[in-house]
Amino acid sequence: MSWDWEKLKEQQQRRSDVPPKMDDLLKKINNLKIPGGPTIIVVILIVLLASTMFYTVKPSEVGVIQRFGRYVRTTQPGLQFKMPLGIETVQKVNVRLVKTEEFGAVAGGNVSRFGGGIANNVTLMLTGDLNVAVVPWIVQYRIKDPYNYLFKVRDVQQLLRDLSESSMRLVVGDRSIDDIISKRDEIAFAAQEDLQRELDQADTGIQIVTVEMKKTDVPEPVQPALNEVNQSTQEKEQLIYQAKEDYNKAIPTARGEAERTISAAEGYALDRVNRAKGDASRFTALFAEYSKAEDVTRRRLYLETLNELYPKLEHKYIVDDQQKNLLPLLNIGKQNGGIK
């Protein structure tokens, strides 16, 4: 008897391409005569289903459930249930982890957006007074809305970097180079407020924890020019302080001299007024006495006046009012020395 080996191989191949039916599979398993075979199969199926139905969410996470790729709900930490066999899938999101985005030299060399070179450095910024500054900074954030974070933005991390750079450039562009170097905390706070506002408008689901600015400086090519500017500024301030010091010394001295002169003038004026008042009072008293006895008062005044004048005269000559001959008067004052 001859065998048709080609036909036999074709029949075997057709049998292998047809999947076995469940009944046939069960029959074969029963034919194996394994004790409790159907029960074991049921248990295995239940375990497989349970492994795809139950899941655990950690305390720092939330579970985002998708049914056939569409968002349906968010589950909280603990043991949770979902539909099995890939009908519902879970994506766990850590909402407590603080992530970091670094800009500048602190980013492990990743300082450029579009390639190497100082011209593409994200930290190279123009200040409000038209100076150039190198401003490295760090953004720390966490996820506050898992739904927005996963589904509202295509590349949320790149958007965060772009908005961070935009906010920092906006704040730096309104400040001078001195403020950029000396007021880093104030600038970081302003940039954080602007960045959070932009992220909320874009529905990124991100909460900014902090924005920290690192050491701010100027590019190396302009460092000598900045040093000269700083030196000139210091010299200017020194001259201003010196002028203020001279002013503080001269003005109080002049004010003291003026007050002393004014006090002396006021004292002199008071003395003159008091003297005038005393002379007026004395004249008034004399006039009252003169009104009572004119002759006596006139003689008294005459005698008092002579009493004041005589001591001041060096030579005194008393001439008789009856004298009519002038010759005796020619030698007055020359008796001791004779006539020359």
C-alpha positions in Angstrom: 0.0 0.0 0.0 1.4 3.3 -1.0 1.1 6.5 1.2 0.4 9.9 -0.2 2.8 11.8 2.0 2.0 15.2 0.5 -1.7 14.9 1.2 -1.1 13.7 4.7 1.1 16.7 5.5 -1.5 19.1 4.1 -4.2 17.6 6.4 -2.0 17.9 9.4 -1.3 21.5 8.6 -5.0 22.3 8.3 -5.7 20.7 11.7 -3.0 22.8 13.3 -4.4 26.0 11.9 -7.9 25.5 13.3 -8.0 26.5 17.1 -9.3 23.8 19.4 -12.8 24.3 20.7 -13.4 24.7 24.4 -15.3 21.4 24.6 -12.4 19.6 22.9 -10.0 21.2 25.3 -12.0 20.2 28.3 -12.4 16.6 26.9 -8.6 16.4 26.5 -8.1 17.7 30.0 -10.6 15.2 31.4 -8.8 12.4 29.4 -5.7 13.3 31.3 -7.4 12.0 34.4 -6.0 14.7 36.7 -7.7 14.7 40.1 -9.9 17.9 40.4 -8.9 19.1 36.9 -11.9 21.3 36.2 -11.7 22.8 39.7 -8.1 23.7 39.2 -8.8 25.4 35.9 -11.6 27.4 37.5 -9.4 28.5 40.3 -6.6 29.5 37.9 -9.1 31.6 35.9 -10.4 33.3 39.1 -6.8 34.1 40.1 -6.1 35.6 36.7 -9.2 37.7 36.8 -8.6 38.8 40.4 -5.0 39.9 39.5 -6.4 42.2 36.8 -9.4 43.4 38.9 -7.8 44.6 42.1 -4.9 47.0 42.6 -3.3 49.0 45.5 -2.7 52.7 45.5 0.1 54.0 47.9 -0.6 56.8 50.4 1.3 59.3 48.3 -0.5 58.4 45.1 -3.8 58.5 43.4 -5.1 56.1 40.7 -6.3 57.4 37.3 -8.7 54.9 35.7 -9.2 54.7 32.0 -11.9 52.6 30.3 -10.8 51.7 26.8 -8.4 54.7 26.9 -11.0 57.2 28.1 -10.8 58.8 31.6 -13.6 57.7 34.0 -12.5 58.3 37.6 -9.7 59.0 40.1 -9.3 56.6 43.0 -7.7 57.4 46.4 -5.0 55.4 48.3 -5.9 51.9 49.4 -7.2 48.6 47.8 -9.3 49.4 44.8 -11.3 47.6 42.1 -11.5 47.9 38.4 -12.8 46.0 35.4 -10.6 43.1 34.4 -8.9 41.9 31.2 -7.7 45.4 30.1 -11.2 46.9 29.9 -10.1 49.4 32.5 -6.4 50.4 33.1 -4.9 52.3 36.0 -2.1 54.9 36.0 -0.7 55.8 39.4 0.4 59.4 39.9 2.4 60.5 42.9 0.8 63.8 44.1 3.2 64.3 47.0 6.5 64.0 45.3 8.3 67.3 44.8 10.0 67.4 41.4 12.8 69.8 40.3 13.5 71.5 37.1 16.9 73.3 36.9 17.9 76.1 34.6 21.5 77.1 34.1 24.9 75.7 35.1 23.2 73.7 37.9 21.3 71.6 35.3 24.3 69.3 34.7 25.4 71.2 31.6 21.9 71.3 30.0 21.9 75.1 29.7 20.8 75.5 26.1 17.4 75.2 24.5 18.6 74.9 20.9 22.2 73.8 21.1 25.5 74.9 22.5 26.9 78.4 22.6 26.4 81.4 24.9 23.8 82.9 22.6 21.4 80.1 23.3 21.9 80.0 27.0 18.5 80.1 28.8 20.1 82.0 31.7 21.4 84.8 29.6 18.9 87.6 30.1 18.6 91.3 29.3 17.8 93.5 32.4 15.7 96.6 32.6 18.7 98.9 32.4 19.9 97.2 29.2 22.6 95.1 30.9 23.2 91.4 30.3 23.0 89.0 33.3 23.4 85.3 33.8 20.5 84.2 35.9 20.4 80.4 36.9 17.4 79.2 38.9 15.5 76.1 40.1 11.8 75.4 40.0 10.3 72.8 42.4 6.8 71.6 41.8 4.3 68.8 42.5 1.2 67.5 40.8 -2.1 68.8 42.2 -4.5 67.7 39.5 -3.6 64.3 38.0 -6.4 64.6 35.3 -5.1 67.9 33.9 -1.5 66.7 34.2 -2.1 63.6 32.2 -4.6 64.6 29.6 -4.8 68.4 29.1 -1.2 69.0 27.9 0.7 66.9 25.4 4.2 67.6 26.9 3.7 69.2 30.3 7.3 69.1 31.3 8.4 71.1 28.2 5.6 73.5 28.8 6.7 74.0 32.3 10.3 74.8 31.2 9.1 77.2 28.5 6.7 79.1 30.9 9.4 79.2 33.6 11.9 80.8 31.2 9.2 83.2 30.0 8.2 84.3 33.6 11.8 84.7 34.7 12.7 86.8 31.6 9.6 89.0 32.2 10.6 89.7 35.8 14.3 90.2 35.1 13.4 92.6 32.2 11.7 95.0 34.7 14.7 95.2 37.1 18.1 96.7 37.0 21.4 94.7 37.1 21.9 95.8 40.7 18.5 94.5 41.7 19.1 91.2 39.9 22.3 90.7 41.9 21.2 91.9 45.3 17.4 91.1 45.4 17.2 87.5 44.3 14.5 86.5 46.8 12.2 89.3 45.6 12.7 88.4 42.0 12.2 84.7 42.6 8.9 85.3 44.4 7.6 87.5 41.6 8.6 84.9 39.0 6.8 82.2 41.0 3.6 84.1 41.1 3.7 84.8 37.4 4.6 81.2 36.6 1.8 79.7 38.7 -0.7 82.0 37.0 0.4 80.9 33.6 0.3 77.2 34.6 -3.2 77.5 35.9 -4.4 79.2 32.7 -2.9 76.3 30.7 -4.6 73.6 32.9 -1.3 71.8 33.6 -2.4 70.5 37.0 1.0 71.6 38.5 1.5 73.4 41.8 4.7 75.4 42.1 6.3 74.8 45.5 9.2 77.3 45.2 11.4 79.1 42.8 15.0 79.6 43.9 17.6 81.8 42.2 21.2 80.8 42.3 24.2 83.1 42.2 23.5 85.8 39.7 26.4 87.4 37.7 27.2 88.9 34.4 28.9 87.2 31.4 32.7 86.9 31.5 33.2 89.2 28.4 31.5 92.1 30.2 32.8 91.5 33.7 35.7 94.0 33.4 33.2 96.7 32.2 30.9 96.0 35.1 33.7 96.2 37.5 34.6 99.6 36.2 31.0 100.7 36.6 30.8 99.4 40.1 34.1 101.2 41.0 32.7 104.4 39.5 29.5 104.0 41.5 31.5 103.4 44.7 33.6 106.5 44.1 30.4 108.5 43.4 28.9 107.3 46.6 32.1 108.0 48.5 32.1 111.6 47.2 28.4 112.0 48.2 29.1 110.7 51.7 32.1 113.0 52.0 30.0 116.0 50.9 27.3 115.0 53.3 29.9 114.8 56.1 31.2 118.2 55.3 27.7 119.5 55.1 26.8 118.0 58.5 29.9 119.7 60.0 29.5 123.1 58.4 25.8 123.6 58.8 25.5 123.0 62.5 28.5 125.3 63.1 27.0 128.1 61.0 23.6 127.6 62.7 25.3 127.8 66.1 27.1 131.0 65.1 23.9 132.5 63.8 22.0 131.6 67.0 24.9 133.2 69.0 24.8 136.4 67.0 21.0 136.5 67.3 21.2 136.0 71.0 23.8 138.7 71.4 21.7 141.1 69.3 18.7 140.4 71.3 20.6 141.0 74.5 22.0 144.2 73.2 18.5 145.3 72.1 17.1 144.5 75.5 19.9 146.4 77.2 19.3 149.5 75.0 15.6 149.3 75.7 16.1 149.0 79.4 18.6 151.9 79.4 16.2 154.0 77.4 13.3 153.2 79.7 15.5 154.1 82.7 16.6 157.4 81.2 13.0 158.2 80.4 11.9 157.3 83.9 14.7 159.5 85.4 13.9 162.4 83.1 10.2 162.1 84.0 11.2 162.2 87.7 13.4 165.2 87.2 10.7 167.0 85.3 8.3 166.4 88.1 10.8 167.9 90.6 11.6 170.7 88.2 7.9 171.5 88.0 7.8 171.8 91.8 10.9 174.0 92.3 12.3 175.3 89.0 15.2 177.5 90.5 16.4 174.9 92.9 16.2 172.1 90.3 18.0 174.2 87.7 20.8 175.1 90.0 21.1 171.5 91.1 21.3 170.3 87.5 23.9 173.0 86.8 26.0 171.9 89.8 25.7 168.2 89.0 26.8 168.9 85.5 29.9 170.8 86.6 30.7 168.1 89.1 30.8 165.6 86.2 32.8 167.8 83.9 35.5 169.3 86.2 37.3 166.1 87.0 37.7 165.5 83.3 39.5 168.9 82.6 43.3 169.0 82.9 43.7 172.7 83.6 41.1 174.9 85.2 41.1 178.7 84.9 38.7 180.9 86.8 38.4 184.4 85.3 36.7 187.3 87.0 33.8 188.4 85.0 34.9 192.0 85.9 38.2 191.6 84.1 38.4 194.0 81.2 42.1 194.0 80.3 43.2 191.1 78.1 47.0 191.3 78.8 46.9 189.1 81.9 45.3 186.4 79.8 48.1 186.1 77.3 50.5 184.2 79.6 47.9 181.7 80.9 49.6 178.3 80.9 53.1 179.6 80.4 54.0 180.7 83.8 56.3 177.8 84.5 58.0 177.6 81.1 58.2 181.3 80.2 57.4 183.0 76.9 58.9 181.4 73.9 
